[in-house]
Amino acid sequence: MNKEKWFIKSNQISSCEIIQLDKINMIEQARQILKDNGYLVDNLWHTDDIMVIASDLGIDLTTEGVEIIRDMIHKSHDATIGINNEVIQCAIESFKSKDND
């Protein structure tokens, strides 16, 4: 994108949106670097995904809870299954049952 188009676009969106676009661009660059080096990166999960899935289950999580669940999934998921919606749901439910004990 040339500078003129960027200037026009940047005047049409807020500074928060520019920062968000910059983050997205950095993430895409990181994904491409990993992909170029042989990593499978087409299915990345974000902590926001954990929050949304928990919300769909009627469970409120703190940021700390989401990070604990993320780490649980990372350390204990079955590599033959991978990480998917069901795996995240199970981790959330496991975390909440331990939290309630």
The 8 nearest C-alpha neighbors of each residue, nearest first, counted from 0:
[[1, 4, 5, 2, 3, 6, 8, 7],
 [0, 2, 4, 3, 5, 6, 7, 8],
 [1, 3, 5, 4, 6, 0, 7, 8],
 [4, 2, 6, 5, 1, 7, 0, 8],
 [3, 5, 7, 6, 2, 1, 8, 0],
 [4, 6, 2, 8, 3, 7, 9, 1],
 [7, 5, 9, 3, 4, 8, 2, 10],
 [8, 6, 4, 10, 5, 9, 3, 11],
 [7, 9, 5, 11, 10, 6, 4, 12],
 [10, 8, 6, 11, 12, 7, 5, 17],
 [11, 9, 7, 8, 12, 6, 13, 5],
 [10, 12, 8, 9, 7, 13, 6, 14],
 [13, 11, 9, 10, 16, 8, 14, 17],
 [14, 12, 16, 15, 17, 11, 9, 10],
 [13, 15, 17, 16, 18, 12, 9, 19],
 [16, 14, 18, 13, 17, 19, 12, 20],
 [15, 17, 19, 13, 14, 18, 20, 12],
 [16, 18, 14, 20, 15, 19, 21, 13],
 [17, 19, 21, 15, 16, 20, 14, 22],
 [20, 18, 16, 22, 21, 17, 15, 23],
 [21, 19, 23, 17, 22, 18, 16, 24],
 [20, 22, 18, 24, 19, 23, 17, 25],
 [23, 21, 19, 25, 24, 20, 26, 18],
 [22, 24, 20, 26, 21, 25, 27, 19],
 [23, 25, 21, 27, 22, 26, 20, 28],
 [26, 24, 28, 22, 27, 23, 29, 21],
 [27, 25, 29, 23, 28, 24, 30, 22],
 [26, 28, 30, 24, 29, 25, 23, 31],
 [29, 27, 25, 31, 26, 30, 24, 32],
 [28, 30, 26, 32, 31, 27, 25, 33],
 [31, 29, 27, 33, 28, 32, 34, 26],
 [30, 32, 34, 28, 29, 33, 35, 27],
 [33, 31, 29, 35, 34, 30, 28, 36],
 [34, 32, 36, 30, 38, 31, 35, 29],
 [33, 35, 38, 31, 37, 36, 32, 30],
 [36, 34, 32, 33, 37, 31, 38, 30],
 [37, 35, 33, 34, 38, 32, 31, 39],
 [36, 38, 34, 35, 33, 39, 32, 40],
 [37, 39, 34, 33, 36, 40, 35, 30],
 [40, 38, 41, 34, 37, 33, 42, 30],
 [39, 41, 42, 38, 43, 30, 34, 33],
 [40, 42, 39, 43, 30, 34, 38, 44],
 [43, 41, 40, 44, 39, 82, 83, 81],
 [42, 44, 40, 41, 45, 82, 30, 39],
 [45, 43, 48, 42, 46, 82, 49, 47],
 [44, 46, 47, 48, 43, 49, 69, 50],
 [45, 47, 49, 48, 65, 50, 44, 69],
 [46, 48, 50, 45, 49, 51, 44, 65],
 [49, 47, 51, 46, 45, 50, 52, 44],
 [48, 50, 46, 52, 47, 51, 53, 65],
 [51, 49, 47, 53, 48, 52, 54, 46],
 [52, 50, 54, 48, 53, 49, 55, 47],
 [51, 53, 55, 49, 54, 50, 48, 56],
 [54, 52, 58, 56, 50, 55, 51, 49],
 [53, 55, 57, 51, 58, 56, 52, 50],
 [56, 54, 52, 53, 57, 51, 58, 50],
 [57, 55, 53, 54, 58, 52, 88, 51],
 [58, 56, 54, 55, 53, 59, 52, 51],
 [59, 57, 53, 54, 56, 60, 55, 95],
 [60, 58, 54, 53, 57, 61, 50, 56],
 [61, 59, 64, 65, 58, 62, 50, 53],
 [60, 62, 64, 63, 65, 59, 66, 50],
 [61, 63, 65, 64, 66, 60, 50, 46],
 [62, 64, 66, 61, 65, 67, 60, 68],
 [65, 63, 61, 67, 66, 62, 60, 68],
 [64, 66, 68, 62, 63, 67, 69, 61],
 [65, 67, 69, 63, 64, 68, 70, 62],
 [68, 66, 64, 70, 69, 65, 71, 63],
 [69, 67, 71, 65, 70, 66, 72, 64],
 [70, 68, 66, 72, 67, 71, 65, 73],
 [69, 71, 73, 67, 68, 72, 74, 66],
 [72, 70, 68, 74, 69, 73, 75, 67],
 [73, 71, 69, 76, 75, 70, 74, 68],
 [72, 74, 70, 71, 75, 69, 76, 68],
 [75, 73, 71, 72, 70, 76, 69, 77],
 [74, 76, 72, 73, 71, 77, 70, 78],
 [77, 75, 72, 78, 73, 74, 81, 82],
 [78, 76, 79, 80, 81, 75, 82, 86],
 [77, 79, 81, 80, 76, 82, 75, 73],
 [78, 80, 77, 81, 76, 82, 83, 75],
 [81, 79, 78, 77, 82, 76, 83, 86],
 [82, 80, 78, 79, 77, 83, 76, 86],
 [83, 81, 86, 80, 76, 87, 84, 72],
 [82, 84, 86, 85, 87, 81, 80, 44],
 [83, 85, 87, 86, 88, 82, 52, 89],
 [84, 86, 88, 87, 83, 89, 82, 90],
 [87, 85, 89, 83, 88, 84, 82, 90],
 [86, 88, 90, 84, 85, 89, 91, 83],
 [89, 87, 85, 91, 90, 86, 84, 92],
 [90, 88, 92, 86, 91, 87, 93, 85],
 [89, 91, 93, 87, 88, 92, 94, 68],
 [92, 90, 94, 88, 93, 89, 95, 87],
 [91, 93, 89, 95, 94, 90, 96, 88],
 [94, 92, 90, 96, 91, 95, 89, 97],
 [93, 95, 91, 97, 92, 96, 98, 90],
 [94, 96, 98, 92, 97, 93, 99, 91],
 [95, 97, 99, 93, 98, 94, 92, 100],
 [98, 96, 100, 94, 95, 99, 93, 92],
 [97, 99, 95, 96, 100, 94, 93, 64],
 [98, 100, 96, 97, 95, 94, 93, 92],
 [99, 97, 98, 96, 95, 94, 93, 92]]
